[in-house]
Amino acid sequence: MRKVVVVVGCGLGGLSATIAATSRGANVTLIEKTERMGGNSAKATSGINGWGSPAQLAAGVSDDTADLFADDTQRSGTGGVSREDLVRVLSEESREAIEWLTGLGVPLTTLSQLGGHSRKRTHRAPDKADGSPTPIGFTIMQTLEQHVRGALADRVTVVTSTEARELLREDGHVVGVAVRDASGVDSEIRGDAVVLCTGGFSNDHTSSSLLAEFAPELLSRPTTNGAFATGDGVKMARRIGASLVDMDKIQLHPTGLVNPKDPSSATKFLGPEALRGSGGVLLNSAGQRFVDELGLRSAVTAAIHAQGDEYAGSGGCLFAHCVLNEAAAELFGRGMLGFYWKRIGLFRKAETVSELADLIGAPEATVRATLEAYAAAAESGRCPLTGKTVFPVVLGTEGPYYVAAVTPVIHYTMGGCEMTADGALIDGATRVPIPGLFGAGEVTGGLHGANRLGGNSLLECVVFGRRAGASAADSQLTDRG
Ligand SMILES: Cc1cc2nc3c(=O)[nH]c(=O)nc-3n(C[C@H](O)[C@H](O)[C@H](O)COP(=O)(O)OP(=O)(O)OC[C@H]3O[C@@H](n4cnc5c(N)ncnc54)[C@H](O)[C@@H]3O)c2cc1C
């Protein structure tokens, strides 16, 4: 008889674990609390890291190594737990992860270099024929879902709209989960092992939440994460004694996009790093610049907070205006800007300085002086106000402009369940793996330290999801006790 592995959560960690468990001969019961698969994995836009891939070689990057990628990951994580054994596995198996996704049908042929990387190694799919971006997280999740529901249909039972609420344990071994379906009916789903892939807790906003417990200062802050990101797996594992690590290490992103039609929404669209990387400038409500837009995320976030500008009706969000001109829009990508501007209405267009000033409610003379000073700084190569020395474009008094309101948001929770390099979750008291319990993805911690490097989360899901799924399939009920 085949073993049954119960996988909780249908993001990239969960589907990677599922596919790996079936390839080791197990059947899988896959549980998802929302109506559909995807999780935050489906929202990813920048891509997935890997060194030594065919795409990297084709792009002429031939000097990247396991050590360089591991060093970048650990340097970015300074100040938190970024375990060497986990980082090494992540780096050494990154090429295989890219090839695995490519083999399943995800085109990962376009490369970019994100902040904190010493080489170009973040993979995504090429833009569509009309120039609009191919949403990489969505594409990966759609491809994997088709595989699970197609080729693996007779091996994987998918149970959606069903929330896992407790881990079931017998003789010390985890043997399944107690669940509640959408109509409130409780039942048990049993198996030989459980893999938790429930994601992080960036949207756990109640007064008894993990945010309240570990980062109370962030409790009222919006997030880029979906409503499902409530740390359920961390809570369930902790209740049976799992060790947690770095729970207070939470990554903020300075540019969540405020939707003028729904400013108080707890979930915000992510304003990609490329907005500022393409030359977008930040203005306060008085129409002045106040920070080097290309500074660290933490510095930009602090500077936005220091302005004290509250977005009306947002429930207290401090914000700034992000302004692009035509040259910045071109660099950012017309297709991408069109998505944020025309499709979801997060940008507005101002033809002239006067319209721009009206739009942000600042005196025209101040806005004009700000833009003149910025253009002069760009020409001279140094901004005397902010020390900025890199100017992707010259942005001056010539319109049109594209303007969005941006606010710092919770983006990623580095902390989670402590695990072995094979994805087994560790008991806090005995310091050994809890029999039958595995995990992968954002539910786990100890890899990214205090600051996750962009592109490493999708990679972590594939590398450790596959490891955890294989370990769960291989684990023996005779290991009990
Ligand atoms: C806007 C955005 C952009 C990003 N861009 C990138 C990027 O470009 N590159 C990168 O590497 N990372 C990126 N990240 C981070 C990355 O997408 C996520 O951290 C990662 O995909 C998490 O994967 P996961 O499988 O652990 O969790 P998720 O993908 O969030 O999946 C967890 C699933 O578990 C389900 N679930 C939760 N609790 C339960 C329960 N009790 N019972 C049943 N099901 C449950 C959820 O509904 C969800 O479907 C981005 C994140 C966001 C929000």
PDBQT file of the ligand as one rigid body, heavy atoms in Angstrom, charges set to zero:
ROOT
HETATM    1  C1  LIG A 501       3.497  40.786  -3.764  1.00  0.00    +0.000 C 
HETATM    2  C2  LIG A 501       4.596  39.782  -3.492  1.00  0.00    +0.000 A 
HETATM    3  C3  LIG A 501       5.640  39.660  -4.385  1.00  0.00    +0.000 A 
HETATM    4  C4  LIG A 501       6.666  38.735  -4.139  1.00  0.00    +0.000 A 
HETATM    5  N1  LIG A 501       7.654  38.581  -5.064  1.00  0.00    +0.000 NA
HETATM    6  C5  LIG A 501       8.592  37.624  -4.859  1.00  0.00    +0.000 A 
HETATM    7  C6  LIG A 501       9.567  37.355  -5.859  1.00  0.00    +0.000 A 
HETATM    8  O1  LIG A 501       9.554  37.929  -6.942  1.00  0.00    +0.000 OA
HETATM    9  N2  LIG A 501      10.504  36.400  -5.601  1.00  0.00    +0.000 N 
HETATM   10  C7  LIG A 501      10.536  35.692  -4.426  1.00  0.00    +0.000 A 
HETATM   11  O2  LIG A 501      11.396  34.835  -4.260  1.00  0.00    +0.000 OA
HETATM   12  N3  LIG A 501       9.606  35.920  -3.474  1.00  0.00    +0.000 NA
HETATM   13  C8  LIG A 501       8.636  36.848  -3.667  1.00  0.00    +0.000 A 
HETATM   14  N4  LIG A 501       7.683  37.048  -2.723  1.00  0.00    +0.000 N 
HETATM   15  C9  LIG A 501       7.648  36.175  -1.552  1.00  0.00    +0.000 C 
HETATM   16  C10 LIG A 501       7.116  34.802  -1.956  1.00  0.00    +0.000 C 
HETATM   17  O3  LIG A 501       6.153  34.927  -2.962  1.00  0.00    +0.000 OA
HETATM   18  C11 LIG A 501       6.473  34.049  -0.789  1.00  0.00    +0.000 C 
HETATM   19  O4  LIG A 501       7.169  34.251   0.384  1.00  0.00    +0.000 OA
HETATM   20  C12 LIG A 501       6.474  32.565  -1.060  1.00  0.00    +0.000 C 
HETATM   21  O5  LIG A 501       5.938  32.314  -2.316  1.00  0.00    +0.000 OA
HETATM   22  C13 LIG A 501       5.716  31.805   0.012  1.00  0.00    +0.000 C 
HETATM   23  O6  LIG A 501       5.413  30.519  -0.466  1.00  0.00    +0.000 OA
HETATM   24  P1  LIG A 501       4.750  29.475   0.503  1.00  0.00    +0.000 P 
HETATM   25  O7  LIG A 501       4.462  28.268  -0.305  1.00  0.00    +0.000 OA
HETATM   26  O8  LIG A 501       5.562  29.332   1.722  1.00  0.00    +0.000 OA
HETATM   27  O9  LIG A 501       3.390  30.179   0.971  1.00  0.00    +0.000 OA
HETATM   28  P2  LIG A 501       2.184  30.713   0.088  1.00  0.00    +0.000 P 
HETATM   29  O10 LIG A 501       2.507  30.783  -1.338  1.00  0.00    +0.000 OA
HETATM   30  O11 LIG A 501       1.677  31.942   0.736  1.00  0.00    +0.000 OA
HETATM   31  O12 LIG A 501       1.116  29.543   0.259  1.00  0.00    +0.000 OA
HETATM   32  C14 LIG A 501       0.565  29.213   1.506  1.00  0.00    +0.000 C 
HETATM   33  C15 LIG A 501      -0.793  28.581   1.269  1.00  0.00    +0.000 C 
HETATM   34  O13 LIG A 501      -1.226  27.946   2.477  1.00  0.00    +0.000 OA
HETATM   35  C16 LIG A 501      -2.608  28.185   2.655  1.00  0.00    +0.000 C 
HETATM   36  N5  LIG A 501      -2.922  28.049   4.070  1.00  0.00    +0.000 N 
HETATM   37  C17 LIG A 501      -2.540  28.863   5.093  1.00  0.00    +0.000 A 
HETATM   38  N6  LIG A 501      -3.021  28.403   6.261  1.00  0.00    +0.000 NA
HETATM   39  C18 LIG A 501      -3.707  27.264   5.991  1.00  0.00    +0.000 A 
HETATM   40  C19 LIG A 501      -4.437  26.332   6.780  1.00  0.00    +0.000 A 
HETATM   41  N7  LIG A 501      -4.592  26.487   8.110  1.00  0.00    +0.000 N 
HETATM   42  N8  LIG A 501      -5.029  25.275   6.177  1.00  0.00    +0.000 NA
HETATM   43  C20 LIG A 501      -4.927  25.101   4.833  1.00  0.00    +0.000 A 
HETATM   44  N9  LIG A 501      -4.256  25.965   4.022  1.00  0.00    +0.000 NA
HETATM   45  C21 LIG A 501      -3.644  27.035   4.598  1.00  0.00    +0.000 A 
HETATM   46  C22 LIG A 501      -2.785  29.599   2.136  1.00  0.00    +0.000 C 
HETATM   47  O14 LIG A 501      -4.127  29.868   1.832  1.00  0.00    +0.000 OA
HETATM   48  C23 LIG A 501      -1.855  29.609   0.917  1.00  0.00    +0.000 C 
HETATM   49  O15 LIG A 501      -2.537  29.191  -0.243  1.00  0.00    +0.000 OA
HETATM   50  C24 LIG A 501       6.644  37.954  -2.951  1.00  0.00    +0.000 A 
HETATM   51  C25 LIG A 501       5.594  38.087  -2.052  1.00  0.00    +0.000 A 
HETATM   52  C26 LIG A 501       4.563  38.979  -2.311  1.00  0.00    +0.000 A 
HETATM   53  C27 LIG A 501       3.444  39.089  -1.330  1.00  0.00    +0.000 C 
ENDROOT
TORSDOF 0
